[in-house]
C-alpha cells in the first residue's frame, strides 16, 4: 500500500505566484486579523472591552488592530447598544 498524500486544502486567500513571499505573507496576516477581529466584534456586539478580554489583548492593542483593519466598534453594535454607547470607564 502506497501512502496517500492528503488533499490540499482550498486556500481562503488567493495565491498569486507572481507576488513575492513577503507581500503574500503580509496580506495573509492582515486578512486573518481582519477575519478574527470581525468575528470577535460581532460576537461582542462591538463592545471593545469584552472583545479585548476574549482575545487577551489590551483595549489599546485591539484599537490599533481595528484601525489597521478600518473597523469601528459602532458598526458592530445592535440598535440597543448604539443607544447606550461604550464609555471610557469600561
N, C-alpha and C positions, 0 to 999 in steps of 0.2 A: 504494500500500500504506500503510495506516494503521499507525503504530507501536502495538504492543500493550503494555499495561501488565502488569507482572509480577503473577502471582497473589500475593495477600497470604499471607505465611507464617502458619501457625497459631501463635498465641502459646502459650508454655509456661506463662505465668501468666494467670490470669483477668483480664479487663479489665472493671472496673466503672466506667462513665462517671459514676456518682454520687459517685465518690471524687475528691477534689481531686488535682492532678498531683503535688504534693509527697509526699503519702501514698502514692500509687501508685508513685512513683519509689523511695521508701524501702523499700517492700515488695518491689519487683522486685530491688533491690540485695541485700536480705537473702536472698531466695530464691536468687539467683545465687551469693552467697557460700556459703550452706548446701550447694548442689549441688556447687560446686567443692571445698570443704573435705571434704565427704563422700567424693567420688571420690578425692581426694588421700590421705585417711586409709585408705581401703580399699586403695589401691594400695601404700601403705607399711606395711600391716598394723598401723596405729596408732602407728608409730614417728614421733614428733613431729620429731625431728632430721632424718630423711630427708624428711618431708613439707615442713618449713620450707625445707630446702635446695632442694628441687624447685620450690617456689613463690617462691623468692628472698625469703623473709621471715625475720626473726629468730624464734627459738622463742617469745620473749615475745609478739611480734605475733601469731603463729599461735595461741598460747594465748588471747589476748584475743578473737580472732575465734571460736575454738572455744567460749569462754564465752558469747559473744553468741548462738551457734547451739545452745547446750546440748549440745555434743558432749563425750564423754570418750574419750580415745585408747584406753582399755582395751576399750571396746565394739567396737573395730575390730581387736583382736588375735586371732590364732588361739589355740587352746589352748596350743600350744608357746610362743608369745610371752607368754601370760598367766603361764606358769610361770616365766619369766625376764623380769620387768618392766623397763622402761627405767629407767636410773639417771640421776642428775643430771649425771654427767660426760659423757654422750652429747651 
